[in-house]
Amino acid sequence: MDLSRRNLLTSATMAALPAGPGRPDTPAHREELRTGFERLAADGYSLLQGQRVGIITNPTGITRDARHIVDVMHEDPRVKLTAVFGPEHGFRGTAQAGGSEGRYDDPATGLPVYDTYLKSGKPLADIFTASGVDTVVFDIQDVGARFYTYIWTLYDCMEAARLAGRRFVVLDRPNPVTGRAAQGPVLHEEFATFVGRQPIAQAHGMTVAELAELFDGEFLNKSVAPATVLMTGWKRSDWYDGAGLPWVPPSPNMPTPDTALVYSGTCMFEGTNVSEGRGTTRPFELLGADGIDGRWAAAVNALGLPGVRFREAYFTPTFSKFQGKTVGGVQIHVTDRGAYDPVRTGIALLVTAKQVWDGFAWRPDNWIDKLTGSDRVRTMIDAGAATDEVVGAWQEELEAFRRTRKGYLRYG
């Protein structure tokens, strides 16, 4: 296909595609949200015509009637789907954090499934070449945090597709915690890892299609030129519960959109000896350790953080930190998600945990530096800095990122 068609489903031509029935919304009649996949299918897969297609996806790649898009595309003669590529946790989502499913043939479709996790550059390009695909498509639900690895699978696959001479298409889905603002520290390049390849904010406030265009324009020298199939009916202020789409956990410890709301702040506890709630039914909303008591909830409540309260909580993780042991800590209760700042809240929780619990410690490998994008959070908290001092230290770089980000925002 002529690469000039890459913008077929973007910008000005968006209005030419079927918009779908509207739904009532206050105060006016509002257009129903349609994902990138829904719009691609409604257009008869014209963007993929004549191509052997491989898709990077996982259990979140579904239609609004909860069918997996791989099954839908495999059954449709208008598209030639020939391969699937799985990220962390795998295509069917059976692997825990830090794992994948490896290479296998999908029992439902017979399609070959290739493992992309922790692969990049030429080794990943070689996988695309070996698969025989002409076009690589990305469709995975993100949660809006820099250290959620799917956006770096997107980045690595974009770069590998360029090396392999393959076209790249991104099918957009909502940012479940809205796209209103970027928050938190920006990655420093010397701390780049698979939980942060490039300097973006900890809570980026973008969709995957917007990120793909930013990655290409800012970090890949405009060498990929991804075709981005945007949504219709989505606004930057929209939360996931208004999308009319089923929620599928993007990973085993992301069970609800409520988890995504707190994740960009409380995932920082992965870099400590405090449980981030893995092994409970409320991961990232429950935090605790052996020896913590009600003083932590009292200390963080005393800060009067907007949009959130903290309950003294006790729980017994079934796996991960403190497996099988009852620990004390807090449960986060967001009372006003519009006012809630997850990253500032996460910093406040770190500061107060260190104040009230003598046993508090960072992971020996300083994983917190990889998560926050520099050693600044760790060293400032160790030096006794208050929450607002730590948050204030990254404002200049955050404002610079916000200016860059503005040029890639595609929704009002």
PEBEL-V851369 format. One record per residue. N is the residue number from 1. SS is DSSP state (H for helix, E for strand, - for the rest). NEAR is the number of other ideal C-beta (glycine too) atoms within 8 Angstrom. D_FIRST is the distance of its C-alpha to the first C-alpha in Angstrom with 2 decimals. Layout:
n;ss;near;d_first
N;SS;NEAR;D_FIRST
N;SS;NEAR;D_FIRST
This chain:
n;ss;near;d_first
1;-;9;0.00
2;-;4;3.79
3;H;7;6.13
4;H;5;8.44
5;H;9;7.53
6;H;9;9.24
7;H;9;12.41
8;-;9;11.77
9;-;15;14.51
10;-;11;16.74
11;H;5;19.73
12;H;4;20.34
13;H;10;17.98
14;H;10;19.67
15;H;6;22.43
16;H;4;20.39
17;-;11;19.68
18;-;6;22.61
19;-;10;25.12
20;-;11;27.22
21;-;4;30.99
22;E;9;33.06
23;E;9;35.83
24;-;6;39.20
25;-;7;39.56
26;-;4;42.44
27;-;3;43.16
28;-;5;40.44
29;-;6;37.94
30;E;9;34.96
31;E;9;31.36
32;-;11;30.62
33;-;13;28.48
34;E;11;25.07
35;-;13;23.19
36;H;16;19.55
37;H;12;19.14
38;H;11;21.11
39;H;16;18.99
40;H;13;15.69
41;H;10;17.48
42;H;10;19.09
43;-;11;15.85
44;-;6;15.03
45;-;12;12.45
46;H;7;9.89
47;H;13;8.28
48;H;14;7.98
49;-;8;7.28
50;-;4;7.03
51;-;11;7.49
52;E;9;11.02
53;E;15;12.30
54;E;16;15.41
55;E;16;17.42
56;E;16;20.20
57;E;14;22.86
58;-;14;26.54
59;-;10;28.98
60;-;11;28.11
61;-;13;24.68
62;E;11;26.19
63;-;10;26.12
64;-;9;29.14
65;-;4;30.78
66;-;6;30.64
67;-;8;28.20
68;E;9;26.03
69;H;13;22.33
70;H;16;21.79
71;H;10;24.10
72;H;11;22.47
73;H;12;18.91
74;H;9;20.39
75;H;5;22.14
76;-;9;19.33
77;-;3;17.67
78;-;6;14.72
79;-;9;13.43
80;E;7;13.68
81;E;12;15.70
82;E;11;17.02
83;E;14;18.80
84;E;15;20.75
85;E;17;21.98
86;E;17;25.39
87;-;14;26.98
88;-;13;30.74
89;-;15;32.65
90;-;15;29.97
91;-;12;27.41
92;-;9;30.32
93;-;11;32.45
94;-;6;35.46
95;-;9;36.13
96;-;6;38.39
97;-;9;37.89
98;-;4;37.01
99;-;10;35.78
100;-;13;32.76
101;-;13;32.33
102;-;5;31.16
103;-;6;29.04
104;E;6;29.51
105;E;7;28.03
106;-;13;27.93
107;-;4;30.74
108;-;6;29.28
109;-;7;25.90
110;-;6;26.35
111;-;12;23.27
112;E;10;23.83
113;E;14;24.65
114;E;13;24.53
115;E;12;26.79
116;-;14;25.54
117;-;12;28.91
118;-;5;30.41
119;-;10;27.71
120;-;8;25.91
121;H;9;24.77
122;H;7;24.34
123;H;8;25.81
124;H;14;23.22
125;H;12;20.39
126;H;9;21.95
127;H;13;21.77
128;H;14;18.00
129;H;8;17.86
130;H;7;20.46
131;H;12;18.76
132;-;7;15.87
133;-;13;13.22
134;-;7;9.69
135;E;13;9.89
136;E;15;13.39
137;E;13;14.67
138;E;15;18.14
139;E;13;20.59
140;-;16;24.25
141;-;10;27.20
142;-;13;28.74
143;-;14;32.39
144;-;14;32.46
145;E;11;34.32
146;-;15;33.41
147;-;10;34.87
148;-;12;32.90
149;-;11;30.71
150;H;14;27.50
151;H;12;26.47
152;H;11;26.99
153;H;14;24.96
154;H;16;22.20
155;H;12;23.07
156;H;14;23.39
157;H;15;20.14
158;H;15;18.29
159;H;13;20.13
160;H;16;19.61
161;H;14;15.84
162;H;12;15.99
163;H;9;18.44
164;H;10;16.43
165;-;4;13.21
166;-;11;11.43
167;E;12;9.50
168;E;17;12.22
169;E;14;12.80
170;E;16;16.42
171;E;13;18.00
172;-;13;21.23
173;-;13;24.75
174;-;12;28.14
175;-;11;30.26
176;-;12;33.24
177;-;13;35.84
178;-;9;34.44
179;-;10;32.65
180;-;6;35.73
181;-;5;36.73
182;-;13;36.25
183;E;13;39.38
184;E;13;40.95
185;E;14;40.90
186;E;14;37.94
187;-;13;37.18
188;-;8;38.75
189;H;7;36.50
190;H;4;39.23
191;H;12;39.18
192;-;8;35.49
193;E;7;34.88
194;-;7;32.55
195;-;9;34.27
196;E;15;33.25
197;-;9;30.95
198;-;11;31.01
199;-;9;33.47
200;-;13;32.87
201;E;15;35.65
202;E;14;37.05
203;E;14;36.15
204;-;13;32.99
205;-;14;32.74
206;-;14;28.94
207;-;14;26.19
208;H;15;23.65
209;H;14;20.87
210;H;15;23.36
211;H;15;24.27
212;H;15;20.74
213;H;12;20.57
214;H;14;24.11
215;H;14;23.51
216;H;14;20.68
217;H;10;22.74
218;H;8;26.11
219;H;10;25.88
220;-;12;22.64
221;-;4;22.74
222;-;7;19.54
223;-;7;17.73
224;-;12;15.44
225;-;9;14.23
226;-;12;13.85
227;E;15;12.37
228;E;15;15.65
229;E;15;16.30
230;-;13;19.87
231;-;14;22.82
232;E;12;24.86
233;-;10;28.62
234;-;9;29.22
235;-;6;31.60
236;-;10;32.54
237;-;5;36.01
238;-;11;34.97
239;-;10;36.25
240;H;12;34.64
241;H;5;37.44
242;H;6;36.40
243;-;10;32.78
244;-;7;33.64
245;-;9;31.73
246;-;6;33.45
247;-;8;34.15
248;-;8;33.27
249;-;12;34.79
250;-;13;32.01
251;-;10;34.46
252;-;8;37.87
253;-;11;39.84
254;-;12;37.94
255;-;7;39.46
256;-;8;39.37
257;H;11;38.05
258;H;8;41.57
259;H;15;40.88
260;H;13;37.83
261;H;12;40.09
262;H;14;42.50
263;H;15;40.28
264;H;16;39.35
265;H;14;43.11
266;H;16;44.72
267;H;13;42.28
268;H;14;44.19
269;H;13;46.96
270;H;10;44.96
271;H;14;46.33
272;E;13;49.92
273;-;9;52.39
274;-;13;52.23
275;E;16;50.40
276;-;12;47.32
277;-;16;47.96
278;-;12;45.85
279;-;11;47.59
280;-;10;48.56
281;-;4;47.11
282;-;9;46.64
283;E;14;44.90
284;-;12;44.72
285;-;11;47.08
286;E;15;49.98
287;E;13;51.14
288;E;15;54.27
289;E;15;56.31
290;-;8;59.65
291;-;8;62.25
292;-;14;60.57
293;-;7;62.51
294;-;7;62.67
295;H;8;63.16
296;H;17;59.41
297;H;12;58.63
298;H;9;61.62
299;H;11;60.54
300;H;13;56.98
301;H;9;58.12
302;-;6;60.62
303;-;9;57.82
304;-;5;56.94
305;-;10;53.18
306;-;8;51.48
307;-;11;49.98
308;E;12;51.08
309;E;6;54.15
310;E;12;54.96
311;E;8;56.94
312;E;11;59.04
313;E;11;57.45
314;E;8;58.16
315;E;11;55.80
316;E;8;55.40
317;-;16;51.96
318;-;7;51.13
319;-;6;49.08
320;-;8;48.19
321;-;11;50.86
322;-;12;54.34
323;-;9;53.33
324;-;6;56.17
325;-;8;58.18
326;E;6;59.07
327;E;14;58.17
328;E;14;58.80
329;E;15;56.56
330;E;14;54.85
331;E;10;52.51
332;E;12;50.37
333;E;8;50.61
334;E;11;48.35
335;-;7;50.30
336;-;9;48.14
337;-;8;44.51
338;-;5;44.01
339;-;7;46.76
340;-;13;46.02
341;-;11;44.69
342;H;15;43.64
343;H;14;43.61
344;H;12;47.00
345;H;15;48.35
346;H;14;47.20
347;H;15;48.98
348;H;12;52.09
349;H;14;52.11
350;H;13;51.94
351;H;13;54.70
352;H;12;57.00
353;H;14;56.40
354;H;9;57.61
355;H;7;60.57
356;H;9;61.84
357;-;11;61.15
358;-;4;62.71
359;-;8;60.46
360;-;10;57.20
361;-;6;55.18
362;E;10;51.74
363;-;11;49.93
364;-;4;51.19
365;-;4;47.74
366;-;11;47.41
367;H;10;44.29
368;H;14;45.03
369;H;13;43.96
370;H;13;40.48
371;H;13;40.22
372;H;14;41.51
373;-;14;39.85
374;-;10;43.10
375;-;8;46.73
376;H;11;47.94
377;H;15;48.24
378;H;13;50.17
379;H;8;52.47
380;H;11;53.24
381;H;13;54.12
382;H;6;56.24
383;-;6;58.01
384;-;4;58.93
385;-;8;56.54
386;-;6;56.33
387;H;10;53.19
388;H;6;52.84
389;H;9;53.39
390;H;14;50.53
391;H;11;48.19
392;H;7;49.32
393;-;8;48.48
394;-;11;44.70
395;H;8;44.57
396;H;6;43.79
397;H;10;40.71
398;H;14;39.61
399;H;8;39.88
400;H;9;37.79
401;H;13;35.01
402;H;11;35.31
403;H;7;34.80
404;H;10;31.62
405;H;15;30.38
406;H;7;31.00
407;-;6;28.13
408;-;12;25.59
409;-;10;27.12
410;-;10;24.98
411;-;11;27.62
412;-;3;31.04
